[in-house]
Amino acid sequence: MDDEEPIRDLVTFTLDRLGYEVSAAETALRGIELYREAIGRGRRFDLVILDLTLPGGMGGKEALKRLSKSILR
């Protein structure tokens, strides 16, 4: 999750080349939504990369708290 498209593109490209399936999100809310959808399908993310600060939006620290609650359900 990162608000900057070039960073999302670079990370997605790199992880894809390493054989990972990647879900990228521009906002924390979208990232949480993607994570919950995956759990709903019985799939787990191996790794979550969060941008700690987002202008005018929820940052990585709050997103991590919400993701942790999703895991514990």
mmCIF file of the N, C-alpha and C atoms, coordinates in Angstrom:
data_MODEL
# 
_entry.id   MODEL 
# 
loop_
_atom_site.group_PDB 
_atom_site.id 
_atom_site.type_symbol 
_atom_site.label_atom_id 
_atom_site.label_alt_id 
_atom_site.label_comp_id 
_atom_site.label_asym_id 
_atom_site.label_entity_id 
_atom_site.label_seq_id 
_atom_site.pdbx_PDB_ins_code 
_atom_site.Cartn_x 
_atom_site.Cartn_y 
_atom_site.Cartn_z 
_atom_site.occupancy 
_atom_site.B_iso_or_equiv 
_atom_site.pdbx_formal_charge 
_atom_site.auth_seq_id 
_atom_site.auth_comp_id 
_atom_site.auth_asym_id 
_atom_site.auth_atom_id 
_atom_site.pdbx_PDB_model_num 
ATOM 1   N N  . MET A 1 1  ? 0.840   -1.149  0.000   1.00 0.00 ? 1  MET A N  1 
ATOM 2   C CA . MET A 1 1  ? 0.000   0.000   0.000   1.00 0.00 ? 1  MET A CA 1 
ATOM 3   C C  . MET A 1 1  ? 0.895   1.225   0.000   1.00 0.00 ? 1  MET A C  1 
ATOM 4   N N  . ASP A 1 2  ? 0.725   2.017   -1.049  1.00 0.00 ? 2  ASP A N  1 
ATOM 5   C CA . ASP A 1 2  ? 1.482   3.263   -1.149  1.00 0.00 ? 2  ASP A CA 1 
ATOM 6   C C  . ASP A 1 2  ? 0.710   4.217   -2.036  1.00 0.00 ? 2  ASP A C  1 
ATOM 7   N N  . ASP A 1 3  ? 0.720   5.481   -1.691  1.00 0.00 ? 3  ASP A N  1 
ATOM 8   C CA . ASP A 1 3  ? -0.001  6.471   -2.479  1.00 0.00 ? 3  ASP A CA 1 
ATOM 9   C C  . ASP A 1 3  ? 0.731   6.871   -3.753  1.00 0.00 ? 3  ASP A C  1 
ATOM 10  N N  . GLU A 1 4  ? 1.992   6.518   -3.875  1.00 0.00 ? 4  GLU A N  1 
ATOM 11  C CA . GLU A 1 4  ? 2.764   6.889   -5.056  1.00 0.00 ? 4  GLU A CA 1 
ATOM 12  C C  . GLU A 1 4  ? 2.803   5.734   -6.054  1.00 0.00 ? 4  GLU A C  1 
ATOM 13  N N  . GLU A 1 5  ? 2.230   5.988   -7.222  1.00 0.00 ? 5  GLU A N  1 
ATOM 14  C CA . GLU A 1 5  ? 2.133   4.954   -8.248  1.00 0.00 ? 5  GLU A CA 1 
ATOM 15  C C  . GLU A 1 5  ? 3.495   4.376   -8.669  1.00 0.00 ? 5  GLU A C  1 
ATOM 16  N N  . PRO A 1 6  ? 4.533   5.209   -8.865  1.00 0.00 ? 6  PRO A N  1 
ATOM 17  C CA . PRO A 1 6  ? 5.830   4.626   -9.258  1.00 0.00 ? 6  PRO A CA 1 
ATOM 18  C C  . PRO A 1 6  ? 6.378   3.625   -8.227  1.00 0.00 ? 6  PRO A C  1 
ATOM 19  N N  . ILE A 1 7  ? 6.151   3.904   -6.963  1.00 0.00 ? 7  ILE A N  1 
ATOM 20  C CA . ILE A 1 7  ? 6.614   2.979   -5.925  1.00 0.00 ? 7  ILE A CA 1 
ATOM 21  C C  . ILE A 1 7  ? 5.807   1.688   -5.986  1.00 0.00 ? 7  ILE A C  1 
ATOM 22  N N  . ARG A 1 8  ? 4.480   1.804   -6.107  1.00 0.00 ? 8  ARG A N  1 
ATOM 23  C CA . ARG A 1 8  ? 3.646   0.594   -6.234  1.00 0.00 ? 8  ARG A CA 1 
ATOM 24  C C  . ARG A 1 8  ? 4.068   -0.222  -7.445  1.00 0.00 ? 8  ARG A C  1 
ATOM 25  N N  . ASP A 1 9  ? 4.307   0.456   -8.560  1.00 0.00 ? 9  ASP A N  1 
ATOM 26  C CA . ASP A 1 9  ? 4.703   -0.239  -9.782  1.00 0.00 ? 9  ASP A CA 1 
ATOM 27  C C  . ASP A 1 9  ? 6.030   -0.974  -9.613  1.00 0.00 ? 9  ASP A C  1 
ATOM 28  N N  . LEU A 1 10 ? 7.007   -0.319  -9.004  1.00 0.00 ? 10 LEU A N  1 
ATOM 29  C CA . LEU A 1 10 ? 8.325   -0.923  -8.814  1.00 0.00 ? 10 LEU A CA 1 
ATOM 30  C C  . LEU A 1 10 ? 8.244   -2.142  -7.900  1.00 0.00 ? 10 LEU A C  1 
ATOM 31  N N  . VAL A 1 11 ? 7.557   -1.996  -6.779  1.00 0.00 ? 11 VAL A N  1 
ATOM 32  C CA . VAL A 1 11 ? 7.431   -3.117  -5.840  1.00 0.00 ? 11 VAL A CA 1 
ATOM 33  C C  . VAL A 1 11 ? 6.656   -4.259  -6.476  1.00 0.00 ? 11 VAL A C  1 
ATOM 34  N N  . THR A 1 12 ? 5.559   -3.934  -7.171  1.00 0.00 ? 12 THR A N  1 
ATOM 35  C CA . THR A 1 12 ? 4.772   -4.964  -7.853  1.00 0.00 ? 12 THR A CA 1 
ATOM 36  C C  . THR A 1 12 ? 5.619   -5.701  -8.884  1.00 0.00 ? 12 THR A C  1 
ATOM 37  N N  . PHE A 1 13 ? 6.350   -4.964  -9.707  1.00 0.00 ? 13 PHE A N  1 
ATOM 38  C CA . PHE A 1 13 ? 7.212   -5.556  -10.723 1.00 0.00 ? 13 PHE A CA 1 
ATOM 39  C C  . PHE A 1 13 ? 8.236   -6.489  -10.090 1.00 0.00 ? 13 PHE A C  1 
ATOM 40  N N  . THR A 1 14 ? 8.912   -6.007  -9.044  1.00 0.00 ? 14 THR A N  1 
ATOM 41  C CA . THR A 1 14 ? 9.963   -6.782  -8.398  1.00 0.00 ? 14 THR A CA 1 
ATOM 42  C C  . THR A 1 14 ? 9.426   -8.063  -7.771  1.00 0.00 ? 14 THR A C  1 
ATOM 43  N N  . LEU A 1 15 ? 8.355   -7.939  -7.005  1.00 0.00 ? 15 LEU A N  1 
ATOM 44  C CA . LEU A 1 15 ? 7.801   -9.122  -6.346  1.00 0.00 ? 15 LEU A CA 1 
ATOM 45  C C  . LEU A 1 15 ? 7.210   -10.108 -7.354  1.00 0.00 ? 15 LEU A C  1 
ATOM 46  N N  . ASP A 1 16 ? 6.608   -9.583  -8.414  1.00 0.00 ? 16 ASP A N  1 
ATOM 47  C CA . ASP A 1 16 ? 6.076   -10.448 -9.469  1.00 0.00 ? 16 ASP A CA 1 
ATOM 48  C C  . ASP A 1 16 ? 7.201   -11.257 -10.121 1.00 0.00 ? 16 ASP A C  1 
ATOM 49  N N  . ARG A 1 17 ? 8.312   -10.612 -10.393 1.00 0.00 ? 17 ARG A N  1 
ATOM 50  C CA . ARG A 1 17 ? 9.471   -11.299 -10.989 1.00 0.00 ? 17 ARG A CA 1 
ATOM 51  C C  . ARG A 1 17 ? 10.038  -12.367 -10.065 1.00 0.00 ? 17 ARG A C  1 
ATOM 52  N N  . LEU A 1 18 ? 9.837   -12.191 -8.762  1.00 0.00 ? 18 LEU A N  1 
ATOM 53  C CA . LEU A 1 18 ? 10.304  -13.176 -7.786  1.00 0.00 ? 18 LEU A CA 1 
ATOM 54  C C  . LEU A 1 18 ? 9.286   -14.298 -7.566  1.00 0.00 ? 18 LEU A C  1 
ATOM 55  N N  . GLY A 1 19 ? 8.179   -14.236 -8.311  1.00 0.00 ? 19 GLY A N  1 
ATOM 56  C CA . GLY A 1 19 ? 7.203   -15.318 -8.262  1.00 0.00 ? 19 GLY A CA 1 
ATOM 57  C C  . GLY A 1 19 ? 6.024   -15.104 -7.324  1.00 0.00 ? 19 GLY A C  1 
ATOM 58  N N  . TYR A 1 20 ? 5.891   -13.919 -6.784  1.00 0.00 ? 20 TYR A N  1 
ATOM 59  C CA . TYR A 1 20 ? 4.779   -13.634 -5.875  1.00 0.00 ? 20 TYR A CA 1 
ATOM 60  C C  . TYR A 1 20 ? 3.573   -13.100 -6.641  1.00 0.00 ? 20 TYR A C  1 
ATOM 61  N N  . GLU A 1 21 ? 2.388   -13.428 -6.150  1.00 0.00 ? 21 GLU A N  1 
ATOM 62  C CA . GLU A 1 21 ? 1.162   -12.810 -6.640  1.00 0.00 ? 21 GLU A CA 1 
ATOM 63  C C  . GLU A 1 21 ? 0.986   -11.530 -5.825  1.00 0.00 ? 21 GLU A C  1 
ATOM 64  N N  . VAL A 1 22 ? 0.804   -10.401 -6.496  1.00 0.00 ? 22 VAL A N  1 
ATOM 65  C CA . VAL A 1 22 ? 0.802   -9.109  -5.818  1.00 0.00 ? 22 VAL A CA 1 
ATOM 66  C C  . VAL A 1 22 ? -0.562  -8.437  -5.925  1.00 0.00 ? 22 VAL A C  1 
ATOM 67  N N  . SER A 1 23 ? -1.011  -7.886  -4.804  1.00 0.00 ? 23 SER A N  1 
ATOM 68  C CA . SER A 1 23 ? -2.182  -7.014  -4.762  1.00 0.00 ? 23 SER A CA 1 
ATOM 69  C C  . SER A 1 23 ? -1.683  -5.662  -4.294  1.00 0.00 ? 23 SER A C  1 
ATOM 70  N N  . ALA A 1 24 ? -1.922  -4.627  -5.076  1.00 0.00 ? 24 ALA A N  1 
ATOM 71  C CA . ALA A 1 24 ? -1.426  -3.289  -4.727  1.00 0.00 ? 24 ALA A CA 1 
ATOM 72  C C  . ALA A 1 24 ? -2.605  -2.358  -4.498  1.00 0.00 ? 24 ALA A C  1 
ATOM 73  N N  . ALA A 1 25 ? -2.440  -1.460  -3.535  1.00 0.00 ? 25 ALA A N  1 
ATOM 74  C CA . ALA A 1 25 ? -3.502  -0.513  -3.207  1.00 0.00 ? 25 ALA A CA 1 
ATOM 75  C C  . ALA A 1 25 ? -2.925  0.885   -3.046  1.00 0.00 ? 25 ALA A C  1 
ATOM 76  N N  . GLU A 1 26 ? -3.705  1.875   -3.474  1.00 0.00 ? 26 GLU A N  1 
ATOM 77  C CA . GLU A 1 26 ? -3.300  3.273   -3.375  1.00 0.00 ? 26 GLU A CA 1 
ATOM 78  C C  . GLU A 1 26 ? -3.616  3.848   -1.999  1.00 0.00 ? 26 GLU A C  1 
ATOM 79  N N  . THR A 1 27 ? -4.647  3.299   -1.356  1.00 0.00 ? 27 THR A N  1 
ATOM 80  C CA . THR A 1 27 ? -5.061  3.802   -0.045  1.00 0.00 ? 27 THR A CA 1 
ATOM 81  C C  . THR A 1 27 ? -5.083  2.670   0.975   1.00 0.00 ? 27 THR A C  1 
ATOM 82  N N  . ALA A 1 28 ? -5.017  3.048   2.239   1.00 0.00 ? 28 ALA A N  1 
ATOM 83  C CA . ALA A 1 28 ? -5.079  2.048   3.304   1.00 0.00 ? 28 ALA A CA 1 
ATOM 84  C C  . ALA A 1 28 ? -6.423  1.336   3.297   1.00 0.00 ? 28 ALA A C  1 
ATOM 85  N N  . LEU A 1 29 ? -7.488  2.085   3.069   1.00 0.00 ? 29 LEU A N  1 
ATOM 86  C CA . LEU A 1 29 ? -8.815  1.459   3.051   1.00 0.00 ? 29 LEU A CA 1 
ATOM 87  C C  . LEU A 1 29 ? -8.915  0.401   1.952   1.00 0.00 ? 29 LEU A C  1 
ATOM 88  N N  . ARG A 1 30 ? -8.361  0.697   0.785   1.00 0.00 ? 30 ARG A N  1 
ATOM 89  C CA . ARG A 1 30 ? -8.383  -0.285  -0.309  1.00 0.00 ? 30 ARG A CA 1 
ATOM 90  C C  . ARG A 1 30 ? -7.503  -1.485  0.040   1.00 0.00 ? 30 ARG A C  1 
ATOM 91  N N  . GLY A 1 31 ? -6.365  -1.242  0.667   1.00 0.00 ? 31 GLY A N  1 
ATOM 92  C CA . GLY A 1 31 ? -5.501  -2.348  1.079   1.00 0.00 ? 31 GLY A CA 1 
ATOM 93  C C  . GLY A 1 31 ? -6.180  -3.264  2.072   1.00 0.00 ? 31 GLY A C  1 
ATOM 94  N N  . ILE A 1 32 ? -6.877  -2.678  3.031   1.00 0.00 ? 32 ILE A N  1 
ATOM 95  C CA . ILE A 1 32 ? -7.616  -3.476  4.015   1.00 0.00 ? 32 ILE A CA 1 
ATOM 96  C C  . ILE A 1 32 ? -8.719  -4.273  3.325   1.00 0.00 ? 32 ILE A C  1 
ATOM 97  N N  . GLU A 1 33 ? -9.390  -3.644  2.380   1.00 0.00 ? 33 GLU A N  1 
ATOM 98  C CA . GLU A 1 33 ? -10.445 -4.319  1.622   1.00 0.00 ? 33 GLU A CA 1 
ATOM 99  C C  . GLU A 1 33 ? -9.886  -5.522  0.858   1.00 0.00 ? 33 GLU A C  1 
ATOM 100 N N  . LEU A 1 34 ? -8.742  -5.350  0.192   1.00 0.00 ? 34 LEU A N  1 
ATOM 101 C CA . LEU A 1 34 ? -8.119  -6.449  -0.543  1.00 0.00 ? 34 LEU A CA 1 
ATOM 102 C C  . LEU A 1 34 ? -7.732  -7.592  0.397   1.00 0.00 ? 34 LEU A C  1 
ATOM 103 N N  . TYR A 1 35 ? -7.222  -7.232  1.557   1.00 0.00 ? 35 TYR A N  1 
ATOM 104 C CA . TYR A 1 35 ? -6.808  -8.224  2.550   1.00 0.00 ? 35 TYR A CA 1 
ATOM 105 C C  . TYR A 1 35 ? -8.017  -9.019  3.037   1.00 0.00 ? 35 TYR A C  1 
ATOM 106 N N  . ARG A 1 36 ? -9.078  -8.325  3.376   1.00 0.00 ? 36 ARG A N  1 
ATOM 107 C CA . ARG A 1 36 ? -10.293 -8.999  3.862   1.00 0.00 ? 36 ARG A CA 1 
ATOM 108 C C  . ARG A 1 36 ? -10.914 -9.883  2.784   1.00 0.00 ? 36 ARG A C  1 
ATOM 109 N N  . GLU A 1 37 ? -10.893 -9.420  1.539   1.00 0.00 ? 37 GLU A N  1 
ATOM 110 C CA . GLU A 1 37 ? -11.397 -10.237 0.429   1.00 0.00 ? 37 GLU A CA 1 
ATOM 111 C C  . GLU A 1 37 ? -10.599 -11.527 0.311   1.00 0.00 ? 37 GLU A C  1 
ATOM 112 N N  . ALA A 1 38 ? -9.286  -11.428 0.443   1.00 0.00 ? 38 ALA A N  1 
ATOM 113 C CA . ALA A 1 38 ? -8.428  -12.618 0.358   1.00 0.00 ? 38 ALA A CA 1 
ATOM 114 C C  . ALA A 1 38 ? -8.760  -13.598 1.483   1.00 0.00 ? 38 ALA A C  1 
ATOM 115 N N  . ILE A 1 39 ? -8.906  -13.087 2.691   1.00 0.00 ? 39 ILE A N  1 
ATOM 116 C CA . ILE A 1 39 ? -9.262  -13.948 3.823   1.00 0.00 ? 39 ILE A CA 1 
ATOM 117 C C  . ILE A 1 39 ? -10.615 -14.611 3.577   1.00 0.00 ? 39 ILE A C  1 
ATOM 118 N N  . GLY A 1 40 ? -11.559 -13.849 3.022   1.00 0.00 ? 40 GLY A N  1 
ATOM 119 C CA . GLY A 1 40 ? -12.883 -14.390 2.708   1.00 0.00 ? 40 GLY A CA 1 
ATOM 120 C C  . GLY A 1 40 ? -12.833 -15.532 1.702   1.00 0.00 ? 40 GLY A C  1 
ATOM 121 N N  . ARG A 1 41 ? -11.824 -15.534 0.858   1.00 0.00 ? 41 ARG A N  1 
ATOM 122 C CA . ARG A 1 41 ? -11.637 -16.613 -0.128  1.00 0.00 ? 41 ARG A CA 1 
ATOM 123 C C  . ARG A 1 41 ? -10.747 -17.721 0.413   1.00 0.00 ? 41 ARG A C  1 
ATOM 124 N N  . GLY A 1 42 ? -10.387 -17.611 1.692   1.00 0.00 ? 42 GLY A N  1 
ATOM 125 C CA . GLY A 1 42 ? -9.539  -18.641 2.295   1.00 0.00 ? 42 GLY A CA 1 
ATOM 126 C C  . GLY A 1 42 ? -8.075  -18.504 1.948   1.00 0.00 ? 42 GLY A C  1 
ATOM 127 N N  . ARG A 1 43 ? -7.661  -17.319 1.546   1.00 0.00 ? 43 ARG A N  1 
ATOM 128 C CA . ARG A 1 43 ? -6.263  -17.087 1.186   1.00 0.00 ? 43 ARG A CA 1 
ATOM 129 C C  . ARG A 1 43 ? -5.652  -16.114 2.165   1.00 0.00 ? 43 ARG A C  1 
ATOM 130 N N  . ARG A 1 44 ? -4.378  -16.225 2.360   1.00 0.00 ? 44 ARG A N  1 
ATOM 131 C CA . ARG A 1 44 ? -3.639  -15.330 3.253   1.00 0.00 ? 44 ARG A CA 1 
ATOM 132 C C  . ARG A 1 44 ? -2.546  -14.625 2.465   1.00 0.00 ? 44 ARG A C  1 
ATOM 133 N N  . PHE A 1 45 ? -2.214  -13.422 2.882   1.00 0.00 ? 45 PHE A N  1 
ATOM 134 C CA . PHE A 1 45 ? -1.076  -12.712 2.324   1.00 0.00 ? 45 PHE A CA 1 
ATOM 135 C C  . PHE A 1 45 ? 0.173   -13.195 3.052   1.00 0.00 ? 45 PHE A C  1 
ATOM 136 N N  . ASP A 1 46 ? 1.242   -13.422 2.323   1.00 0.00 ? 46 ASP A N  1 
ATOM 137 C CA . ASP A 1 46 ? 2.520   -13.778 2.933   1.00 0.00 ? 46 ASP A CA 1 
ATOM 138 C C  . ASP A 1 46 ? 3.236   -12.547 3.473   1.00 0.00 ? 46 ASP A C  1 
ATOM 139 N N  . LEU A 1 47 ? 2.934   -11.405 2.896   1.00 0.00 ? 47 LEU A N  1 
ATOM 140 C CA . LEU A 1 47 ? 3.652   -10.178 3.227   1.00 0.00 ? 47 LEU A CA 1 
ATOM 141 C C  . LEU A 1 47 ? 2.732   -8.986  3.002   1.00 0.00 ? 47 LEU A C  1 
ATOM 142 N N  . VAL A 1 48 ? 2.807   -8.011  3.882   1.00 0.00 ? 48 VAL A N  1 
ATOM 143 C CA . VAL A 1 48 ? 2.083   -6.756  3.713   1.00 0.00 ? 48 VAL A CA 1 
ATOM 144 C C  . VAL A 1 48 ? 3.099   -5.627  3.847   1.00 0.00 ? 48 VAL A C  1 
ATOM 145 N N  . ILE A 1 49 ? 3.164   -4.767  2.839   1.00 0.00 ? 49 ILE A N  1 
ATOM 146 C CA . ILE A 1 49 ? 4.063   -3.617  2.859   1.00 0.00 ? 49 ILE A CA 1 
ATOM 147 C C  . ILE A 1 49 ? 3.187   -2.370  2.938   1.00 0.00 ? 49 ILE A C  1 
ATOM 148 N N  . LEU A 1 50 ? 3.424   -1.559  3.971   1.00 0.00 ? 50 LEU A N  1 
ATOM 149 C CA . LEU A 1 50 ? 2.593   -0.388  4.212   1.00 0.00 ? 50 LEU A CA 1 
ATOM 150 C C  . LEU A 1 50 ? 3.413   0.895   4.208   1.00 0.00 ? 50 LEU A C  1 
ATOM 151 N N  . ASP A 1 51 ? 2.869   1.926   3.578   1.00 0.00 ? 51 ASP A N  1 
ATOM 152 C CA . ASP A 1 51 ? 3.441   3.268   3.656   1.00 0.00 ? 51 ASP A CA 1 
ATOM 153 C C  . ASP A 1 51 ? 2.992   3.848   4.994   1.00 0.00 ? 51 ASP A C  1 
ATOM 154 N N  . LEU A 1 52 ? 3.919   4.295   5.816   1.00 0.00 ? 52 LEU A N  1 
ATOM 155 C CA . LEU A 1 52 ? 3.551   4.794   7.147   1.00 0.00 ? 52 LEU A CA 1 
ATOM 156 C C  . LEU A 1 52 ? 2.772   6.099   7.114   1.00 0.00 ? 52 LEU A C  1 
ATOM 157 N N  . THR A 1 53 ? 3.030   6.942   6.141   1.00 0.00 ? 53 THR A N  1 
ATOM 158 C CA . THR A 1 53 ? 2.328   8.218   6.083   1.00 0.00 ? 53 THR A CA 1 
ATOM 159 C C  . THR A 1 53 ? 1.691   8.419   4.715   1.00 0.00 ? 53 THR A C  1 
ATOM 160 N N  . LEU A 1 54 ? 0.429   8.834   4.746   1.00 0.00 ? 54 LEU A N  1 
ATOM 161 C CA . LEU A 1 54 ? -0.292  9.156   3.524   1.00 0.00 ? 54 LEU A CA 1 
ATOM 162 C C  . LEU A 1 54 ? -0.935  10.525  3.714   1.00 0.00 ? 54 LEU A C  1 
ATOM 163 N N  . PRO A 1 55 ? -0.744  11.430  2.757   1.00 0.00 ? 55 PRO A N  1 
ATOM 164 C CA . PRO A 1 55 ? -1.348  12.759  2.895   1.00 0.00 ? 55 PRO A CA 1 
ATOM 165 C C  . PRO A 1 55 ? -2.873  12.656  2.967   1.00 0.00 ? 55 PRO A C  1 
ATOM 166 N N  . GLY A 1 56 ? -3.448  13.179  4.039   1.00 0.00 ? 56 GLY A N  1 
ATOM 167 C CA . GLY A 1 56 ? -4.900  13.237  4.161   1.00 0.00 ? 56 GLY A CA 1 
ATOM 168 C C  . GLY A 1 56 ? -5.603  11.917  4.327   1.00 0.00 ? 56 GLY A C  1 
ATOM 169 N N  . GLY A 1 57 ? -4.874  10.862  4.623   1.00 0.00 ? 57 GLY A N  1 
ATOM 170 C CA . GLY A 1 57 ? -5.523  9.554   4.748   1.00 0.00 ? 57 GLY A CA 1 
ATOM 171 C C  . GLY A 1 57 ? -4.950  8.740   5.886   1.00 0.00 ? 57 GLY A C  1 
ATOM 172 N N  . MET A 1 58 ? -5.498  7.557   6.046   1.00 0.00 ? 58 MET A N  1 
ATOM 173 C CA . MET A 1 58 ? -5.026  6.631   7.068   1.00 0.00 ? 58 MET A CA 1 
ATOM 174 C C  . MET A 1 58 ? -3.647  6.119   6.665   1.00 0.00 ? 58 MET A C  1 
ATOM 175 N N  . GLY A 1 59 ? -2.724  6.151   7.588   1.00 0.00 ? 59 GLY A N  1 
ATOM 176 C CA . GLY A 1 59 ? -1.378  5.663   7.326   1.00 0.00 ? 59 GLY A CA 1 
ATOM 177 C C  . GLY A 1 59 ? -1.221  4.199   7.671   1.00 0.00 ? 59 GLY A C  1 
ATOM 178 N N  . GLY A 1 60 ? -0.018  3.721   7.513   1.00 0.00 ? 60 GLY A N  1 
ATOM 179 C CA . GLY A 1 60 ? 0.281   2.314   7.721   1.00 0.00 ? 60 GLY A CA 1 
ATOM 180 C C  . GLY A 1 60 ? 0.087   1.830   9.140   1.00 0.00 ? 60 GLY A C  1 
ATOM 181 N N  . LYS A 1 61 ? 0.367   2.691   10.117  1.00 0.00 ? 61 LYS A N  1 
ATOM 182 C CA . LYS A 1 61 ? 0.232   2.273   11.512  1.00 0.00 ? 61 LYS A CA 1 
ATOM 183 C C  . LYS A 1 61 ? -1.217  1.941   11.852  1.00 0.00 ? 61 LYS A C  1 
ATOM 184 N N  . GLU A 1 62 ? -2.141  2.810   11.470  1.00 0.00 ? 62 GLU A N  1 
ATOM 185 C CA . GLU A 1 62 ? -3.565  2.548   11.719  1.00 0.00 ? 62 GLU A CA 1 
ATOM 186 C C  . GLU A 1 62 ? -4.048  1.371   10.868  1.00 0.00 ? 62 GLU A C  1 
ATOM 187 N N  . ALA A 1 63 ? -3.579  1.289   9.632   1.00 0.00 ? 63 ALA A N  1 
ATOM 188 C CA . ALA A 1 63 ? -3.970  0.178   8.765   1.00 0.00 ? 63 ALA A CA 1 
ATOM 189 C C  . ALA A 1 63 ? -3.537  -1.154  9.376   1.00 0.00 ? 63 ALA A C  1 
ATOM 190 N N  . LEU A 1 64 ? -2.337  -1.185  9.949   1.00 0.00 ? 64 LEU A N  1 
ATOM 191 C CA . LEU A 1 64 ? -1.843  -2.409  10.576  1.00 0.00 ? 64 LEU A CA 1 
ATOM 192 C C  . LEU A 1 64 ? -2.738  -2.825  11.743  1.00 0.00 ? 64 LEU A C  1 
ATOM 193 N N  . LYS A 1 65 ? -3.176  -1.855  12.533  1.00 0.00 ? 65 LYS A N  1 
ATOM 194 C CA . LYS A 1 65 ? -4.095  -2.163  13.633  1.00 0.00 ? 65 LYS A CA 1 
ATOM 195 C C  . LYS A 1 65 ? -5.375  -2.809  13.109  1.00 0.00 ? 65 LYS A C  1 
ATOM 196 N N  . ARG A 1 66 ? -5.915  -2.261  12.026  1.00 0.00 ? 66 ARG A N  1 
ATOM 197 C CA . ARG A 1 66 ? -7.155  -2.800  11.459  1.00 0.00 ? 66 ARG A CA 1 
ATOM 198 C C  . ARG A 1 66 ? -6.928  -4.176  10.834  1.00 0.00 ? 66 ARG A C  1 
ATOM 199 N N  . LEU A 1 67 ? -5.777  -4.352  10.180  1.00 0.00 ? 67 LEU A N  1 
ATOM 200 C CA . LEU A 1 67 ? -5.474  -5.665  9.614   1.00 0.00 ? 67 LEU A CA 1 
ATOM 201 C C  . LEU A 1 67 ? -5.327  -6.707  10.702  1.00 0.00 ? 67 LEU A C  1 
ATOM 202 N N  . SER A 1 68 ? -4.722  -6.330  11.815  1.00 0.00 ? 68 SER A N  1 
ATOM 203 C CA . SER A 1 68 ? -4.565  -7.261  12.942  1.00 0.00 ? 68 SER A CA 1 
ATOM 204 C C  . SER A 1 68 ? -5.910  -7.713  13.458  1.00 0.00 ? 68 SER A C  1 
ATOM 205 N N  . LYS A 1 69 ? -6.873  -6.815  13.506  1.00 0.00 ? 69 LYS A N  1 
ATOM 206 C CA . LYS A 1 69 ? -8.226  -7.180  13.937  1.00 0.00 ? 69 LYS A CA 1 
ATOM 207 C C  . LYS A 1 69 ? -8.849  -8.160  12.949  1.00 0.00 ? 69 LYS A C  1 
ATOM 208 N N  . SER A 1 70 ? -8.555  -8.002  11.653  1.00 0.00 ? 70 SER A N  1 
ATOM 209 C CA . SER A 1 70 ? -9.091  -8.916  10.637  1.00 0.00 ? 70 SER A CA 1 
ATOM 210 C C  . SER A 1 70 ? -8.544  -10.315 10.830  1.00 0.00 ? 70 SER A C  1 
ATOM 211 N N  . ILE A 1 71 ? -7.289  -10.405 11.207  1.00 0.00 ? 71 ILE A N  1 
ATOM 212 C CA . ILE A 1 71 ? -6.643  -11.705 11.413  1.00 0.00 ? 71 ILE A CA 1 
ATOM 213 C C  . ILE A 1 71 ? -7.263  -12.423 12.600  1.00 0.00 ? 71 ILE A C  1 
ATOM 214 N N  . LEU A 1 72 ? -7.598  -11.682 13.620  1.00 0.00 ? 72 LEU A N  1 
ATOM 215 C CA . LEU A 1 72 ? -8.086  -12.280 14.862  1.00 0.00 ? 72 LEU A CA 1 
ATOM 216 C C  . LEU A 1 72 ? -9.552  -12.701 14.780  1.00 0.00 ? 72 LEU A C  1 
ATOM 217 N N  . ARG A 1 73 ? -10.242 -12.350 13.734  1.00 0.00 ? 73 ARG A N  1 
ATOM 218 C CA . ARG A 1 73 ? -11.669 -12.732 13.608  1.00 0.00 ? 73 ARG A CA 1 
ATOM 219 C C  . ARG A 1 73 ? -11.819 -14.181 13.277  1.00 0.00 ? 73 ARG A C  1 
# 
